[in-house]
Amino acid sequence: MLTCCAALLGISAIQAREEVQTETRTDRATPETPETPETPDTPILRSTSDSLKVWTLDECLRYALENNIQLRQSRNDYLSGLEDTKEAKAAMLPSLTASTTQGFTNYPSTNVTDRNTYTGTYGLNAGLTLYEGGRLRTTVQQQQLQNRIDELSVAESENDIRIAIVQAYLQALYAAEAVEVASNTAEVSRAQRDRAEELWKAGSISRVDFAQLESQLASDRYQVTMARTSLDNYRLQLKQLLELDITEEMNLAAPAIQESEVLSTLPAKAAIYATALEAMPEIKRGELAIESAELGIRQAQAGFYPSVSLTAGIGTGHMSNGGYESGSQIWNRFNENVGLTLSIPIFSNRKNRTAVNKARLEAENSRLTWQDLQKTLLREVESAYLDAVSAQSQYLAATEKERYARESFDLTQEQFNLGVKNTVELITAQNEWASARQEVLQAKYMALLNIELLNIYQGLNTTTIN
């Protein structure tokens, strides 16, 4: 099972800014103020009403479940197992074979009248295993269990794909909002730079203060570029998971995520785990593996028992240079036979005993594997649950922090325009506000990701993000 809930913590579209070093400058020449538009080449997110193809999370999941190559291979393995089951059942039925042999014999001796003889034999033979210590019936039962295990393996692969798609999709959404935050911050910095230019020309601020705001704008524009690069990378990852063609564009729909979805009430952790034990296919697969291993013991023990098989057949033949015509020979040589074979194992060089002991060890390993699957699922559920609860708490705290940081920035900006605050204080307030917005995004998508993971663990195939 894929669990990379902490992946979003590594996304940082807006990196931490370094402290602005104050440089004393005396040059008061008119500065260059290039206006570089920061509009993206393509929209970051598209609404579902756009004419171009957009991908919602549900559409990504449906497409991946239908077209993923590994999943299709897993389904083919399941179908191959069904063929093996049919073959195991057919082994309990009689076998029937037809055979014919045509021969030519040369006699080099000079004492024979005709040196060449042509012979032909024709036969129809049937065989049926009456008893083999229960080996055939056990093989059928074991193969049927394997079919159910293969079917659960397909479901497990589907869950792995769901988790990978959900993670990549939410990372892309996170990166898209991070681009918006970075662009808004850069726009604020541009307005500050323009305002500072007017103040500098009017002699209200120094060239050093103006240079600091220009440096801040350049840094914010750089952060926008980095955020867009991060977004492109996550969209590429999602595109690769969907195995889209190189000409396909990965345009994401803009979901309307409500705060209630981020702060949705979670079931009790114990209840989630109990549901997961019933819903997750790998747990049931582990149980069936134990049953299959127990049948393997019975199959190995069958080697100590005798086997009984029944054979029957009819045949005829002909030979040239005889006293009869071929048609008469075929009738005269026509024969019927029936036989009953009893095979009793006496000494098999310890092969049977070794097979039984190894089958018992395999059964014990299956039990240990099943226990390990349960413990692994428990760790995953607990981790996702604690991360979800923590992210919800962080979201509430970050939202409040962002509100106060915004108020502080607005007040600092007003005081800067009045000449009460300097540029360092203004830039510090702006950076704190941008950092607070980033923390809100991080907590928001961490909560959404872990809520979606908990839904998958509970066997819920519907998503809360539309």
Secondary structure, DSSP 8 states (H G I E B T S, - for coil): ----GGGGGG--SS--------------------------SS-SEE-TTSSS--B-HHHHHHHHHHH-HHHHHHHHHHHHHHHHHHHHHHTTS-EEEEEEEEEEEE---TT-S--EEEEEEEEEEEEEEEESTTHHHHHHHHHHHHHHHHHHHHHHHHHHHHHHHHHHHHHHHHHHHHHHHHHHHHHHHHHHHHHHHHHHHTTSS-HHHHHHHHHHHHHHHHHHHHHHHHHHHHHHHHHHHHT--TT----EE-----HHHHT-----HHHHHHHHHHH-HHHHHHHHHHHHHHHHHHHHHGGGS-EEEEEEEEEEEEETTSSS-HHHHHHHT-EEEEEEEEE-----TTHHHHHHHHHHHHHHHHHHHHHHHHHHHHHHHHHHHHHHHHHHHHHHHHHHHHHHHHHHHHHHHHHHHTTSS-HHHHHHHHHHHHHHHHHHHHHHHHHHHHHHHHHHHTT----S--
